[in-house]
Amino acid sequence: MRTIALPRIEGTFRRVGAVLAGTAILTLSSYIQVPMFPVPMTMQTLAVTLCGALLGRRLGTATVLAWLAAALAGLPVLAGDHITGPAVFAGPTAGYLASFPLAAALTGWLAGRGWNRHLGTAFASMLAGNALILALGWAWLAGTAGPLAAFTFGVMPFAFGGLVKAGIGAATVKLIGR
């Protein structure tokens, strides 16, 4: 007679706890913002890339998707308090929001290949995640505002912040470890 191996419950609780904690951190990072037009500058991109780098590709992506599901349900988890629910996924931030799970997956994938071991590669990983977010955010805005306006208002104001956040993220990864 064969026995069936059941998944370890404590591992499941740990993963659920990590998703809940990550979702809370993502929510808090949304409220740390500098008002800008058409998209506010927040600490969300730092939290998104850290979710991937610290939780890994699958769990980091699941955390970001859970946070976006909360936003879709209308919970106040995103920057700005005037747009909630499905409407936020059609507004000027939709490209950025769509890129978040991909950026978490990218930084998690790179972390899984050892990019978190050294400060330089951890920085490059965080920078790649931020660049992906800016590229997809630009692509969405370009569809409504045109490529030049989207770059001027949706990328340039955030480029330096992306560099700074990549540095903070790399330092955080090195301090916390995986």
ABEGO torsion letter per residue (X at the ends): XBBBBBBBAAAAAAAAAAAAAAAAAAAAAAABBBBBOABBBBAAAAAAAAAAAAAEAAAAAAAAAAAAAAAAAGBBABBEAABBEAAAAABAAAAAAAAAAAAAAAAAAAAAAGAAABAAAAAAAAAAAAAAAAAAAAAAAAAAAEAAAAAAAAAAAAAAAAAAAAAAAAAAAAAAEX
